[in-house]
Amino acid sequence: MTSPAEHPNTELDLKEQALRDRLTSLGSVLVAYSGGTDSAFLAWQAHQVLGDLMLAVLADSPSLSRRELKSATAFAEHWGIPLKVIASSELDNPEYARNDAFRCFHCKDELFTAMERERVRRGFQHIAYGKNLDDLGDFRPGHHAAELHEVVAPLAESGLTKSEIRTLAQRFGLTVWDKPASACLASRLEYGRAVTREALAAVEAGEDKLRELGFREARVRHHGDIVRIEIARNELDRAFSPETAALLVPIFKNLGFKYVTIDCEGYRSGSMNAVLPIQSIRMAQ
């Protein structure tokens, strides 16, 4: 691990100092924490700056894989970051479960509502989440929920991009620095297909199997009877081999899919958004 003093006067150091200054100005803060690179780095940095005047809050629901839950809690425990795990019941909300373009809004609205209750109960001053500068140009209706709840975004406010956050996380010895992006399991379901525990379980089990086969970055996209498997492009050659196909077919048919496909375009974040009407995207921004 290196210190900021060993990297003086670079643009990235100035951004990191701006982040520390912003966190100091908050006084005390609850951090919406998922264990991904952005929220983990934010929680770690908040703990470095504020100590026990910060608390990471992790929402546990069927949309969070058990693997991600274990990884997130292990990271917090390793660094001594105070962590509160709360039960999330977004599946009980029909507006969330119907899985339209505003699904993420309803999820984050419930999360921030629960965090606001926790904030008031504990006497904390602010709630923060891990939006970075790159997220500003993406389709993320959850950001609207953050705005409604007056949740602050210190990473974006400090001008930090995703790659810069990864660089800083690596600099400080955080193992999440190169962690692949991992949105909630519900993001794997095609829009309009109801979010159910059964569908989420099939997606989670399928992705666990892909990892067991050695694929580092992969997504299981649920289209009802059809599963569309996205594999990182640098791993597609192996995915398309007859030997791998012979393994994938029984795995996914046993999970309830009738047809097993591999997407020729490979893995890309947010591919389900490509089918959304432009008006839905505009309304959700």
Secondary structure, 3 states (H helix, E strand, C coil): CCCHHHCCCCHHHHHHHHHHHHHHHHCCEEEECCCCHHHHHHHHHHHHHHHHHEEEEEEECCCCCHHHHHHHHHHHHHHCCCEEEEECCHHHCHHHHCCCCCHHHHHHHHHHHHHHHHHHHHCCCEEECCCCHHHHHCCCCHHHHHHHCCCECHHHHCCCCHHHHHHHHHHCCCHHHHCCCCCCHHHHECCCCCCCHHHHHHHHHHHHHHHHCCCCCEEEEEECCEEEEEECHHHHHHHCCHHHHHHHHHHHHHCCCCEEEECCCCCCCCHHHHHCCHHHHHHHC
